[in-house]
């Protein structure tokens, strides 16, 4: 039996983080929203956001996600879980602590697979919060849930001076962060050898966003939200040339890198989903306490109490599964934890959606508006059911592993 007791260093960080959220994050959420609404450029960076990031850095609440690293605090996945959950209570918090996607995943890739030169050029400024990055994988013209379909090409070539290069061609979308003016780097996935075995065709390469041929086509919205100043973009790569040294790990290693990237990334999303659900439950109770209808407080109505009880049951179950997955990643490795990672990837956003939906219902029309955290949080959680692969792909993987385990036991 595993008991998920928090270590002292986590308790200390969590106490600091909770105070920062109460004093700096929650009060500034509506202020940042107003700044973005009144800005001439939706994707300009509000000065307040950068100020909050500096304050977080000064308090040591920075890069908490990067586990077992001399460049970070070295927290385990299990230790990071409650901190990440706390950040998930706000849509702006992860960036303030330099713990937001896709930068976290890209930093994991560079930290784990990058050369010294790649780390010096890109990892250091990312960890310092000086730049941001994007991850260009999904494509509009293929079913990207099966990554073998990714069609963008990354082909070897020679430069004018005879140096080794790669030429990239393809159109990507849902490239989150590409609209951010601080975004200086894209990690692009594409085919280096279409004739190779299916899982050896894809590679990943580092592409500076100012490289000729990189063109941001348009922003994409999620249920009408543009998620500025971060955003989600459709991006064209037309005859984009980069040095061969920009290739990550080697040709045909794209799937290997993707799995290494998505293990921590997936569970971070799940941790944040638990935090979003917790905040929604708190808001549900507070709203029901403050509203009177049909002869009494909403909080005294049976259906509302049922909402509250169901939400607590679901959140606790999801949290325990998240902690189990984090523990297994620490103790047995990402590969051996793939069943638990797949399960929580399905469970966490679905639980968050249920709880947020109940909170919206209790808030009435206000719950649908921009006046509360709930509507945008619902849109974000709904997107997560596709962001790291659709539920159906994870369910298929879970079924395969479960069937295989049962057959092995016979």
URRATA-V761210 format. One record per residue. N is the residue number from 0. RES is the residue in one small letter. SS is DSSP state (~ for helix, > for strand, _ for the rest). OMEGA is omega in radians with two decimals (none if undefined). Layout:
N,RES,SS,OMEGA
N,RES,SS,OMEGA
This chain:
0,x,_,-3.13
1,x,_,3.06
2,x,_,-3.03
3,x,_,3.12
4,x,_,-3.13
5,x,_,3.07
6,x,_,-3.10
7,x,~,-3.13
8,x,~,3.07
9,x,~,3.11
10,x,~,3.14
11,x,~,3.13
12,x,~,-3.11
13,x,~,3.11
14,x,~,3.10
15,x,~,-3.10
16,x,~,3.14
17,x,~,3.11
18,x,~,-3.14
19,x,~,3.13
20,x,~,-3.09
21,x,~,-3.04
22,x,~,-3.01
23,x,~,-3.03
24,x,~,-3.06
25,x,~,-3.13
26,x,~,-3.07
27,x,~,3.11
28,x,~,-3.14
29,x,~,3.12
30,x,~,3.09
31,x,~,3.12
32,x,~,3.12
33,x,~,3.12
34,x,~,3.13
35,x,~,-3.13
36,x,~,-3.07
37,x,~,-3.11
38,x,_,3.08
39,x,_,3.12
40,x,_,-3.09
41,x,_,-3.05
42,x,_,2.95
43,x,_,-3.06
44,x,_,3.10
45,x,_,3.11
46,x,~,-3.13
47,x,~,-3.13
48,x,~,3.11
49,x,~,3.11
50,x,~,3.11
51,x,~,3.13
52,x,~,3.11
53,x,~,3.13
54,x,~,3.12
55,x,~,3.14
56,x,~,-3.12
57,x,~,-3.11
58,x,_,3.12
59,x,_,3.11
60,x,_,-2.92
61,x,_,3.12
62,x,_,-3.10
63,x,_,-3.03
64,x,_,-2.94
65,x,_,-2.99
66,x,_,3.01
67,x,_,-3.08
68,x,_,3.09
69,x,_,-3.13
70,x,_,3.11
71,x,_,-3.11
72,x,_,3.11
73,x,_,3.08
74,x,_,3.00
75,x,_,3.07
76,x,~,-3.14
77,x,~,3.12
78,x,~,-3.11
79,x,~,-3.01
80,x,~,-3.12
81,x,~,3.10
82,x,~,3.12
83,x,~,3.07
84,x,~,3.13
85,x,~,3.11
86,x,~,-3.11
87,x,_,3.11
88,x,_,3.10
89,x,_,3.13
90,x,_,3.14
91,x,_,-2.98
92,x,~,-3.07
93,x,~,3.13
94,x,~,-3.12
95,x,~,-3.12
96,x,_,-3.12
97,x,_,-3.10
98,x,_,-3.06
99,x,_,3.02
100,x,_,-0.01
101,x,_,-3.10
102,x,~,-3.13
103,x,~,3.12
104,x,~,-3.14
105,x,~,3.08
106,x,~,3.07
107,x,~,3.14
108,x,~,-3.13
109,x,~,-3.13
110,x,~,-3.05
111,x,~,-2.98
112,x,~,-3.02
113,x,_,3.02
114,x,_,3.11
115,x,~,-3.14
116,x,~,3.11
117,x,~,3.13
118,x,~,-3.13
119,x,~,-3.06
120,x,~,-2.97
121,x,~,-3.06
122,x,~,-3.10
123,x,~,3.12
124,x,~,3.06
125,x,~,-3.13
126,x,~,3.10
127,x,_,-3.11
128,x,_,-3.11
129,x,_,3.12
130,x,_,2.99
131,x,>,-3.04
132,x,>,3.08
133,x,>,-3.12
134,x,>,-3.03
135,x,>,-3.13
136,x,_,-3.05
137,x,_,-3.12
138,x,_,-3.09
139,x,_,-2.98
140,x,_,3.12
141,x,_,3.05
142,x,_,-3.00
143,x,_,3.06
144,x,_,2.97
145,x,_,-3.00
146,x,~,3.06
147,x,~,-3.14
148,x,~,-3.09
149,x,_,-2.95
150,x,_,3.12
151,x,_,-3.09
152,x,>,3.04
153,x,>,-2.96
154,x,>,3.12
155,x,>,-3.13
156,x,>,3.07
157,x,>,3.08
158,x,_,-3.14
159,x,_,-3.14
160,x,_,3.12
161,x,_,-3.14
162,x,_,-3.13
163,x,>,-3.12
164,x,>,2.91
165,x,>,3.06
166,x,>,-3.08
167,x,>,3.05
168,x,>,3.10
169,x,>,3.07
170,x,>,-3.14
171,x,>,2.98
172,x,>,-2.96
173,x,>,3.07
174,x,>,-3.02
175,x,>,3.11
176,x,_,-3.07
177,x,_,3.14
178,x,_,-3.12
179,x,_,-3.13
180,x,_,3.09
181,x,_,-3.11
182,x,>,-3.08
183,x,>,-3.03
184,x,>,2.97
185,x,>,2.91
186,x,>,-3.01
187,x,>,3.07
188,x,>,3.12
189,x,>,-3.05
190,x,>,3.01
191,x,_,-3.12
192,x,_,-3.12
193,x,_,-3.11
194,x,_,-3.12
195,x,_,3.01
196,x,_,-2.94
197,x,~,-3.06
198,x,~,3.09
199,x,~,-3.12
200,x,_,-2.97
201,x,>,3.07
202,x,>,3.06
203,x,>,-3.08
204,x,>,3.11
205,x,>,-3.12
206,x,>,3.02
207,x,>,-3.06
208,x,_,3.13
209,x,_,3.11
210,x,_,3.09
211,x,_,-3.13
212,x,_,3.06
213,x,>,-3.10
214,x,>,3.04
215,x,>,-3.03
216,x,>,-3.06
217,x,>,2.98
218,x,>,3.06
219,x,>,-3.14
220,x,_,3.07
221,x,>,-3.04
222,x,_,3.11
223,x,_,3.11
224,x,>,3.12
225,x,_,3.10
226,x,_,3.06
227,x,_,0.05
228,x,_,-3.12
229,x,_,3.02
230,x,_,3.12
231,x,>,-2.95
232,x,>,2.86
233,x,>,-3.00
234,x,>,3.06
235,x,>,2.99
236,x,>,-3.05
237,x,>,-3.14
238,x,>,-3.14
239,x,>,-3.10
240,x,>,3.06
241,x,>,3.10
242,x,>,3.12
243,x,~,3.12
244,x,~,3.12
245,x,~,3.09
246,x,>,-3.14
247,x,_,2.99
248,x,_,3.14
249,x,_,3.14
250,x,_,3.09
251,x,_,-3.08
252,x,_,-3.06
253,x,~,-3.13
254,x,~,3.11
255,x,~,3.12
256,x,~,-3.11
257,x,~,3.14
258,x,~,3.08
259,x,~,3.14
260,x,~,-2.97
261,x,~,3.11
262,x,~,3.10
263,x,~,-3.10
264,x,~,3.14
265,x,~,-3.07
266,x,~,3.05
267,x,~,3.08
268,x,~,-3.12
269,x,~,3.09
270,x,~,3.14
271,x,~,3.12
272,x,~,3.10
273,x,~,3.11
274,x,~,3.11
275,x,~,3.13
276,x,~,3.12
277,x,~,3.13
278,x,~,3.13
279,x,~,3.12
280,x,~,3.09
281,x,~,3.14
282,x,~,3.12
283,x,~,-3.12
284,x,~,-3.13
285,x,~,3.13
286,x,~,-3.14
287,x,~,3.10
288,x,~,-3.03
289,x,~,-3.04
290,x,_,3.09
291,x,>,3.11
292,x,>,3.07
293,x,_,2.98
294,x,_,3.12
295,x,>,3.11
296,x,>,3.08
297,x,~,-3.09
298,x,~,-3.13
299,x,~,-3.14
300,x,_,-3.11
301,x,~,-3.09
302,x,~,3.13
303,x,~,3.10
304,x,~,3.07
305,x,~,3.07
306,x,~,-3.07
307,x,~,-3.12
308,x,~,3.11
309,x,~,-3.12
310,x,~,3.13
311,x,~,3.11
312,x,~,-3.08
313,x,~,-3.14
314,x,~,-3.11
315,x,~,3.12
316,x,~,3.14
317,x,~,3.14
318,x,~,-3.13
319,x,~,3.10
320,x,~,3.09
321,x,~,3.14
322,x,~,3.09
323,x,~,3.13
324,x,~,3.13
325,x,~,3.12
326,x,~,-3.13
327,x,~,3.08
328,x,~,3.14
329,x,~,-2.97
330,x,~,-3.02
331,x,~,3.13
332,x,_,-3.08
333,x,_,-3.09
334,x,_,-3.12
335,x,_,3.12
336,x,_,-3.00
337,x,~,3.09
338,x,~,-3.13
339,x,~,3.10
340,x,~,3.13
341,x,~,-3.11
342,x,~,-3.08
343,x,~,3.09
344,x,~,3.08
345,x,~,-2.99
346,x,~,-2.94
347,x,~,-3.13
348,x,~,3.11
349,x,~,3.06
350,x,~,3.14
351,x,~,3.12
352,x,~,-3.14
353,x,~,-3.10
354,x,~,3.13
355,x,~,3.13
356,x,~,3.09
357,x,~,3.13
358,x,~,3.07
359,x,~,-3.12
360,x,~,3.14
361,x,~,3.12
362,x,~,-3.13
363,x,~,-3.11
364,x,~,3.13
365,x,~,-3.13
366,x,~,3.12
367,x,~,-2.97
368,x,_,3.10
369,x,_,-3.10
370,x,_,-3.10
371,x,_,3.13
372,x,_,-2.83
373,x,~,-3.03
374,x,~,3.14
375,x,~,3.09
376,x,~,3.09
377,x,~,3.13
378,x,~,-3.13
379,x,~,-3.13
380,x,~,3.10
381,x,~,3.10
382,x,~,-3.12
383,x,~,3.10
384,x,~,3.05
385,x,~,-2.91
386,x,~,3.14
387,x,_,-3.07
388,x,_,-3.12
389,x,_,3.11
390,x,~,-3.04
391,x,~,3.11
392,x,~,3.12
393,x,~,3.12
394,x,~,3.09
395,x,~,3.12
396,x,~,3.12
397,x,~,-3.13
398,x,~,3.14
399,x,~,-3.13
400,x,~,-3.12
401,x,~,3.10
402,x,~,-3.14
403,x,~,3.13
404,x,~,-3.14
405,x,~,3.14
406,x,~,-3.14
407,x,~,-3.12
408,x,~,-3.10
409,x,_,none
